[in-house]
Amino acid sequence: MKVLIKNINPGTEYQGVISDFCINVQLKSGKLVQLFDSEPFDLRNYENVKIECLVLAFMAKDISNNHIEEPAHPHLEGNIIKDYEIEKKWVDLHNSLNDHRRYWSAAETPDGIFLIDPGDLKLITIKEKNRISFTVGRLDLLAWLPTEK
């Protein structure tokens, strides 16, 4: 999926080393969401730049409706892909994807493909014609490539 990085906020810092970032991005639809960068990739030099990325969605659990705020907890709707094969370019960039399975479940949305945490899939209600709808607890940035600089 392609996103526009709007801004980046440093997360946890210990002895001057930042260990994660919160990246605010704009999706193709114009919707703003937050990506959690735990690698950390440190994309601070890419603010206002489009990137292509692989994102893992975790379903929100135990979040009451009055505490759900976009862009931290967006609502996703789309078609379920039960055997989504991660493209080789992403596996090559993120070696831990090799340690897992070859096929994942994913949600195909108008904004792009979101991988779905395998533990969450059994909690998501699949509607007619393989449609799913759920509120995101967190979106993790797994891999990325620049599309412009």
C-alpha positions as CSV (number, residue, x, y, z in Angstrom):
1,M,0.0,0.0,0.0
2,K,1.1,3.5,-0.7
3,V,0.9,6.2,2.0
4,L,2.0,9.8,2.5
5,I,4.0,10.4,5.7
6,K,2.6,13.5,7.4
7,N,4.7,13.6,10.5
8,I,6.6,11.4,12.9
9,N,6.8,11.4,16.7
10,P,9.6,9.7,18.6
11,G,8.3,7.1,21.1
12,T,10.3,5.4,23.8
13,E,13.7,6.8,24.5
14,Y,16.4,5.4,26.8
15,Q,19.9,6.9,27.2
16,G,19.4,9.0,24.1
17,V,18.4,6.1,21.9
18,I,14.9,6.1,20.4
19,S,13.5,2.6,20.2
20,D,10.2,3.3,18.4
21,F,8.2,5.9,16.5
22,C,4.6,6.8,15.8
23,I,4.2,7.7,12.2
24,N,1.1,9.7,11.1
25,V,0.3,8.8,7.5
26,Q,-2.4,9.7,5.0
27,L,-4.0,6.8,3.0
28,K,-5.1,6.9,-0.6
29,S,-8.6,7.8,0.6
30,G,-7.3,10.8,2.5
31,K,-7.9,9.1,5.9
32,L,-5.2,9.7,8.5
33,V,-3.9,6.7,10.5
34,Q,-1.0,6.0,12.8
35,L,1.6,3.4,12.1
36,F,3.8,2.0,14.9
37,D,7.4,1.7,13.9
38,S,9.1,-0.7,16.4
39,E,12.1,-1.7,14.2
40,P,12.8,1.3,14.3
41,F,13.1,2.3,10.7
42,D,13.4,6.0,11.8
43,L,11.7,7.6,8.8
44,R,12.0,11.2,10.1
45,N,13.8,12.2,6.9
46,Y,10.7,11.1,4.9
47,E,8.1,13.5,6.3
48,N,5.8,14.7,3.4
49,V,7.1,11.8,1.2
50,K,5.1,8.9,-0.2
51,I,6.3,5.4,0.6
52,E,5.1,1.9,-0.2
53,C,4.7,-0.2,2.9
54,L,3.6,-3.5,4.4
55,V,1.3,-3.0,7.4
56,L,0.0,-5.5,10.0
57,A,-3.4,-4.7,11.7
58,F,-4.2,-5.8,15.2
59,M,-7.9,-5.7,16.2
60,A,-8.9,-3.4,19.0
61,K,-9.7,-5.4,22.2
62,D,-11.4,-4.0,25.3
63,I,-11.7,-0.4,23.9
64,S,-15.0,1.2,24.6
65,N,-16.6,3.2,21.8
66,N,-16.0,6.5,23.6
67,H,-12.2,5.8,23.7
68,I,-11.8,5.0,20.0
69,E,-10.2,7.9,18.3
70,E,-8.9,8.0,14.7
71,P,-6.2,8.0,13.6
72,A,-5.0,5.8,16.4
73,H,-7.8,3.3,16.1
74,P,-9.3,3.5,12.6
75,H,-12.1,1.3,11.4
76,L,-11.2,-1.1,8.5
77,E,-13.6,-2.6,6.1
78,G,-12.8,-4.8,3.2
79,N,-12.6,-8.3,1.7
80,I,-10.9,-11.0,3.6
81,I,-8.0,-12.8,1.8
82,K,-7.4,-16.0,3.8
83,D,-4.2,-17.1,2.0
84,Y,-2.4,-13.8,1.1
85,E,1.1,-14.5,0.0
86,I,3.6,-11.8,1.1
87,E,5.5,-10.4,-1.9
88,K,9.1,-11.4,-2.0
89,K,10.3,-7.8,-1.9
90,W,8.9,-7.5,1.6
91,V,10.3,-10.8,2.8
92,D,13.7,-9.8,1.5
93,L,13.5,-6.5,3.5
94,H,12.2,-8.0,6.7
95,N,13.9,-11.2,7.5
96,S,11.5,-12.1,10.4
97,L,8.8,-12.6,7.8
98,N,10.9,-15.6,6.7
99,D,10.6,-17.0,10.2
100,H,6.8,-17.0,10.0
101,R,4.5,-18.5,7.5
102,R,4.4,-17.9,3.8
103,Y,0.7,-17.1,3.7
104,W,-1.1,-14.7,5.9
105,S,-4.7,-13.5,6.2
106,A,-5.3,-9.9,5.0
107,A,-8.0,-7.3,4.5
108,E,-8.2,-5.9,1.0
109,T,-9.5,-2.3,1.4
110,P,-9.8,0.6,-1.0
111,D,-6.6,2.0,0.6
112,G,-4.6,-1.2,0.1
113,I,-3.8,-4.5,1.8
114,F,-3.6,-4.8,5.6
115,L,-2.2,-8.0,7.0
116,I,-4.3,-9.3,9.9
117,D,-2.8,-10.7,13.0
118,P,-3.5,-14.4,12.9
119,G,-4.8,-14.4,16.5
120,D,-7.4,-11.7,15.6
121,L,-8.8,-13.5,12.6
122,K,-10.9,-15.8,14.6
123,L,-12.4,-12.9,16.5
124,I,-13.5,-11.0,13.4
125,T,-16.9,-11.6,12.1
126,I,-16.9,-12.4,8.4
127,K,-19.9,-10.9,6.7
128,E,-21.5,-11.9,3.5
129,K,-19.3,-12.4,0.5
130,N,-16.1,-12.5,2.7
131,R,-16.5,-8.9,3.9
132,I,-14.9,-8.0,7.2
133,S,-15.2,-4.9,9.4
134,F,-13.3,-4.2,12.6
135,T,-11.7,-1.4,14.6
136,V,-7.9,-1.4,14.7
137,G,-6.0,-1.5,18.0
138,R,-2.7,-0.9,16.3
139,L,-1.1,-0.8,12.9
140,D,2.5,-2.0,12.7
141,L,4.9,-1.0,10.0
142,L,6.6,-4.2,8.9
143,A,8.6,-3.1,5.9
144,W,8.8,-0.1,3.6
145,L,10.3,1.2,0.3
146,P,10.5,4.8,-0.9
147,T,8.4,5.8,-3.9
148,E,9.9,9.3,-4.1
149,K,12.4,11.3,-2.2
